[in-house]
Amino acid sequence: MKNKDPHLSSNLPAYGEDGSVYAVVESPRGSVVKLKFEIKLGVFTVAHSLPLGLSYPFDWGFVPSTQAPDGDPLDILILHEASTYPGWCYHVERLASWKWIRRKRKGRGKGMIASL
């Protein structure tokens, strides 16, 4: 069930008018927890903690209005030097795209985009 609130970051378009990709930050650089945007609730929740001593080296988020094979939006890794917060939205240039293959899921991969 998708939340119909037009102000939620999950309802943004995937691409800007100039062809750039929109990226919404879920877990910012330096975060020691994995945050997940809960579409039904319209808020960020803690999915799990990272192992002790680890933190995200770059911003990690999603591309709005997309859907990977697992039902979640496409993941995006945002490479930059600024400090951000969950929910920030960027126009980014796509650097690379690839598909992860997870053997234990019997060939179901998840899309991913790296951006600058």
matplotlib code that plots the C-alpha trace (Angstrom):
import matplotlib.pyplot as plt

x = [0.0, 1.6, 1.1, -0.7, 0.7, 2.3, 4.8, 6.5, 9.9, 8.8, 6.4, 9.0, 9.8, 12.9, 14.3, 14.6, 13.8, 17.5, 17.8, 19.5, 18.4, 16.7, 18.3, 16.8, 19.2, 18.2, 21.4, 23.8, 27.6, 28.8, 25.6, 26.0, 22.4, 20.6, 17.6, 14.7, 11.9, 8.6, 6.3, 3.0, 4.0, 5.9, 8.8, 12.3, 12.7, 15.8, 16.2, 19.2, 22.5, 25.8, 28.5, 30.4, 33.1, 31.5, 29.7, 28.5, 31.4, 29.0, 25.4, 23.1, 19.5, 17.0, 15.7, 12.0, 9.3, 11.3, 10.9, 13.6, 12.7, 12.4, 9.7, 11.8, 13.0, 16.4, 19.3, 21.7, 25.1, 25.9, 29.5, 30.2, 31.9, 29.0, 27.2, 23.6, 20.5, 17.9, 15.3, 17.5, 16.9, 19.7, 19.8, 22.7, 24.5, 24.6, 28.2, 27.5, 24.7, 24.9, 22.8, 23.7, 23.2, 22.4, 22.8, 20.6, 17.6, 17.8, 18.8, 16.8, 19.1, 18.7, 19.4, 21.9, 23.1, 26.3, 26.2, 28.1]
y = [0.0, 3.2, 6.4, 8.9, 12.0, 14.1, 15.6, 12.3, 11.6, 8.2, 10.0, 12.1, 11.3, 9.2, 11.7, 15.5, 17.5, 17.7, 13.8, 13.8, 11.1, 12.1, 10.4, 10.4, 9.8, 7.0, 6.3, 9.2, 9.0, 8.3, 6.6, 3.4, 2.2, 1.2, 3.4, 2.4, 4.7, 3.1, 4.1, 3.2, 5.3, 8.1, 8.1, 6.6, 3.7, 1.8, -1.4, -2.7, -1.6, -2.0, -4.2, -2.5, -0.1, 0.2, 3.2, 4.1, 5.7, 7.5, 8.4, 5.4, 5.9, 5.2, 6.4, 7.4, 6.0, 2.9, -0.7, -3.4, -7.1, -7.3, -4.7, -1.9, 1.2, 1.0, 1.6, 4.4, 5.2, 8.9, 9.8, 13.3, 15.1, 16.9, 16.0, 15.2, 13.8, 11.2, 12.5, 14.9, 14.8, 15.3, 15.7, 13.4, 12.3, 8.5, 7.2, 3.5, 0.9, -2.8, -5.7, -7.7, -11.4, -13.0, -16.7, -17.6, -15.8, -18.1, -15.5, -12.6, -9.6, -6.0, -3.0, -0.4, 3.0, 4.8, 8.5, 11.8]
z = [0.0, -1.1, 1.0, -1.2, 0.6, -2.2, 0.3, 1.1, -0.4, -1.7, -4.0, -5.8, -9.4, -10.2, -12.7, -12.8, -16.0, -16.8, -16.7, -13.3, -10.8, -7.5, -4.5, -1.0, 1.9, 4.2, 6.2, 6.0, 6.2, 9.7, 10.7, 12.9, 12.2, 9.0, 8.6, 6.3, 5.0, 5.9, 3.1, 4.9, 7.9, 6.1, 8.5, 8.9, 11.2, 12.5, 10.5, 12.4, 14.0, 12.1, 13.8, 16.5, 15.1, 11.6, 10.1, 6.7, 4.7, 2.3, 2.1, 1.3, 0.2, -2.5, -5.9, -5.4, -7.7, -8.6, -7.6, -7.4, -7.6, -3.8, -3.8, -2.3, -4.2, -6.0, -3.6, -4.3, -2.9, -3.0, -3.2, -1.9, 1.0, 2.7, 5.9, 5.4, 7.3, 6.6, 4.1, 2.2, -1.5, -4.1, -7.9, -8.8, -11.9, -12.3, -12.1, -12.5, -12.2, -11.4, -10.2, -7.1, -7.3, -3.9, -4.3, -1.3, -2.9, -5.9, -8.5, -7.3, -7.6, -6.4, -8.5, -7.3, -8.5, -7.5, -8.1, -7.7]

ax = plt.figure().add_subplot(projection="3d")
ax.plot(x, y, z, "-o")
ax.set_aspect("equal")
plt.show()
